[in-house]
Amino acid sequence: MCGSGVSPGYSRRAMKLQYTVTARLGSQSDLDEYVDWLAVDHLQKVLDAGALNCALVLPDTDDRTFMVRCHYIFESRESFDRYIREHAPRLRQEGLERFPPDRGVVFTRETGSVRIMM
């Protein structure tokens, strides 16, 4: 349990949505290029398309995995669905053009309801 009680902002009804995209890349140079592209282009486009905020994370790994996770927060499931319908196809295509599967890049995506954010 966090702290001594329930956060004043806690609500069972108003849940934000977290959208996480994980990219596994084939080499350190691909990882560096991918992070540079995210930083100067892609992350801002996702924010402009409806995400409230984002975080780029380089996970600690025990092996030589070249991995990046981007965590986005959307106001609601509805705002995320609008992003998926109206913006995601174009943004995903841009990513695939720069980092196609034949470069060894594998993308996975997941969503989840944010229950508590402090």
N, C-alpha and C positions, 0 to 999 in steps of 0.2 A: 504494500500500500504506500502511496506517495504522500508524505507529510502526515498531518494529524487529522485530515478530514477530506471531504469531497471538494474539489476545486470549484470556485464560484462560477466558472465558465462551463462546467460539466452539464451536458444535456443528453438524454437518451434519444432525442428526436433529431437534432441538427447534427448529422454526421458528415464530416468531410470525407473525401476519398483519396487514398494514396495510390498512385500509379508508379510502378517500378519497372524500369527497363534495364536489363542486364545484357551487356555485350561481352562476349569472350572473343578475344582477338588472337591472331596467330604469332605475333612477335612484339617485342618492345617498341620497335619503330611504328608498327600499326597502332599500338596503344597510344603512343605519343601523338601521332597524327589525328587519331580519333578524339582524344581529349582536347587538342587544339581546336578542332572543328566544332566540338560541343561548346567550348568556351567563347568562341568568336561568332558563332552563328546559331546553332540549333537550339540551345537552351533558351535564348531570348525569344525565338520563334514560338516555342511551346508556351512560354509565359504570355506572349502576345495573343496566343490562341486560347487562353483561358486558365492556365495553371496559376495558382496564387503564389507559389514559390517552388524552388527546386534545390536539390543538393546533388552534387556529383561526388561519388565516393569511390575510392580505390580500395577494395577490400584487402585485408591482410590474408594471405594464403600461404600454406606450407610448401606448395609446389610452385613450379614456374608458370603459373596461370596468369595470363594477361587479361584482366577483367576490370570492367567499369560498371558501376551501378548509378543510375540516375533516378532519384526519388522526386516525384512531383506530387503536390497537394492541390486538389481541386475542391471548390466550394461544396459540391454535391455530386451525387451520381448523375444528375441531369446535366450539369455543366461538363462533366467528363464525357457523357454520351454525345453531347454536342461537339466536343473536341474530336472524338473518334469519327463522327460523321462528316464534319466539315473541314477538318484540318489534318488529321492523322494520315490519310492516304497520301497526300502531297509530301508531308514531312518524312514519312517512311520511305517514299520513293527517292527523295533526295539522299537519304542515308544509304539506301541500297546502291545507288549510283556511285557513291564515293567508296563504299565498303561492301562490295558484293560478296556473296557466299564463297566464290572461288578464291577469295583472299583469306579464307579460313575464319571468317567472322560468323558467329552464331548469336542471334538475339533471342532473348526470352522476355516475356512480359507477365506481370501479375498486378492485380488490384486488391484493395482491401479497405474496409471501412475503418476510419480513424475514430476510436472510442475516446481516447484522452490525448490531448496535445497541450503541453504546458510551456 
